[in-house]
């Protein structure tokens, strides 16, 4: 170690005082760090018995069968649907279940509607043509010639 040479006692005392100040400063910092450590809060646990209420009015879920809907607990009106949406069940909070059968409605644009209308007209005309052919075959029959019979009336009336 290197020794510091002090020409007089005053420099030595100042150096010692500076060392003491540094040590005091470090001690205060350590005490502040120890005092600033967070105080452990007591651990609390909250148990959520029922699901949180969202602002939605309906619950919804996919279901495969009526039994699955029947065994599912609902806190508000629930809608259950098969994945292909062919069947929908509505279950209320009292356990009542209503079943609906659905079919897809495909919205058509103007051109598609016009095509379907023209196809319908063509099919109607084909039907009329078939009817006309069957009527024509019934109408065209050989006509039997019948001779008309004349009756002459030779009765005279006597007017008085």
CORRA-V56656 format. One record per backbone hydrogen bond with DSSP energy under -1.0 kcal/mol. NH is the residue of the N-H (numbers start at 0). CO is the residue of the C=O. Records with the same first field share a line. If there is no record, write none. Layout:
# CORRA-V56656
NH = CO / CO
This chain:
# CORRA-V56656
11 = 7
12 = 8
13 = 9
14 = 10
15 = 11
16 = 12
17 = 13
18 = 14
19 = 15
20 = 16
21 = 17
22 = 18
23 = 19
24 = 20
25 = 21
26 = 22
27 = 23
28 = 24
29 = 25
30 = 26
31 = 27
32 = 28
33 = 29
34 = 30
35 = 31
58 = 76
60 = 78
62 = 80
68 = 64
69 = 65
70 = 66
71 = 68
77 = 90
78 = 58
79 = 88
80 = 60
81 = 86
84 = 81
87 = 99
88 = 79
89 = 97
90 = 77
91 = 95
94 = 91
97 = 89
99 = 87
101 = 85
112 = 108
113 = 109
114 = 110
115 = 111
116 = 112
117 = 113
118 = 114
119 = 115
120 = 116
121 = 117
122 = 118
123 = 119
124 = 120
125 = 121
126 = 122
127 = 123
128 = 124
129 = 125
130 = 126
131 = 127
132 = 128
133 = 129
134 = 130
135 = 131
136 = 132
137 = 133
138 = 134
139 = 135
140 = 138
